[in-house]
Amino acid sequence: MIFRQLFDSVSSTYSYLLAGNRGGEALIIDPVLDKVDRYLQLMRELDLRLVKAVDTHTHADHITGLGALRDRTHCITVMGERSNADVVSMRVREGERIRIPGVELDVLYTPGHTDDSYSFVMADRVFTGDTLLIRGTGRTDFQNGDARAQYESLFGKLLKLPDSTLVYPAHDYKGDTVSTIGEERAFNPRLQVKSIDEYVALMDSLHLPNPKMMDVAVPANIHIGLHQEDIARRGWSLTPQEALDVLGQPSTALVDLREARERDVHGVIPGSLHMPYDELDEHIRDGGLLHELAVATGKRIVFYCAFGERSAMAVEAAQEAGLTSARHIQGGLDAWKKAGGPLVG
């Protein structure tokens, strides 16, 4: 396995690059916008292809690299289902897994620092975002933070992991790089409380100044999903109602780009083909399944995904591959449901 801990000294943020092997697919956790060029250089050096970029929560101290990485690599952007960020193309919930070949992350919902905070458990380690830090815990006084919820996340979930579990947080301000659950249970001063009320009182007494970039970073990290608007301006989008009008027509082939787990949980538009986004390139090139389907039958390919981000990238790639009639459903399955579109499964 390839594992790299990368540091942004301006915001004291740790980002994590993971891959099953050199030359394979990769994912990155908590990327920072200003470091995107460095991430891409490292991935070129290791012959890695970025397929997923993950944020543990909406950050207040730096601008996320999710949008830039999406635009430059066409990767899938991932956050927890409680996130309001519009750049997200896959939302995960507790109990689900984020997968690439050789890497599996179990999703834990760990609110408290923010109401959209998640942690990710991988075999011998856990990526805790700002929920559990090394000898500290994330503040709970903004972004719908809640000290009581954080106590439950810490004592009810993270501290129940094996003592040997390595702890990799999203920040450190003292130069520490890694800890363990056992160390934090024993030596983290904020975890030595005897009750939830004592923890709440401790967190309420901190009176910390707001992060320097908070007024810039939070709005920027919520509203960066402009790609669908660009696609719509080019005329490559269908509204959910327009998609409903062509549902079942022999001249249209609906293509679902989501992963199998998403289809099982959220349902499927009737009659749609399943073609996961990470397999798209081989199918839209000359000789590929979708390319041949469109050329041989004259069918218009209409892509959809969960929220429209992956399908927007897919229709752009299809246009570049010569499938000029290809379209996508703006807003994805989420918008389809709100428009009353039928689902099966």
Secondary structure as UniProt FT lines:
FT   STRAND          2..8
FT   TURN            9..12
FT   STRAND          13..19
FT   TURN            22..23
FT   STRAND          25..29
FT   HELIX           33..35
FT   HELIX           36..45
FT   TURN            46..47
FT   STRAND          49..54
FT   HELIX           66..73
FT   STRAND          76..80
FT   TURN            81..82
FT   TURN            86..87
FT   STRAND          90..92
FT   TURN            94..95
FT   STRAND          97..100
FT   TURN            101..102
FT   STRAND          103..109
FT   TURN            115..116
FT   STRAND          118..122
FT   TURN            123..124
FT   STRAND          125..129
FT   TURN            130..131
FT   STRAND          132..133
FT   TURN            134..135
FT   STRAND          136..137
FT   TURN            143..144
FT   HELIX           147..156
FT   HELIX           158..160
FT   TURN            163..164
FT   STRAND          166..169
FT   STRAND          179..180
FT   HELIX           181..187
FT   HELIX           189..191
FT   HELIX           196..204
FT   TURN            212..213
FT   HELIX           214..222
FT   HELIX           227..233
FT   TURN            234..235
FT   STRAND          237..238
FT   HELIX           240..246
FT   TURN            247..248
FT   TURN            250..251
FT   STRAND          252..256
FT   HELIX           260..266
FT   TURN            270..271
FT   STRAND          273..274
FT   HELIX           277..279
FT   HELIX           280..284
FT   TURN            286..287
FT   HELIX           289..297
FT   STRAND          300..304
FT   HELIX           309..320
FT   TURN            321..322
FT   TURN            324..325
FT   STRAND          327..329
FT   TURN            330..331
FT   HELIX           332..338
FT   TURN            339..340
//
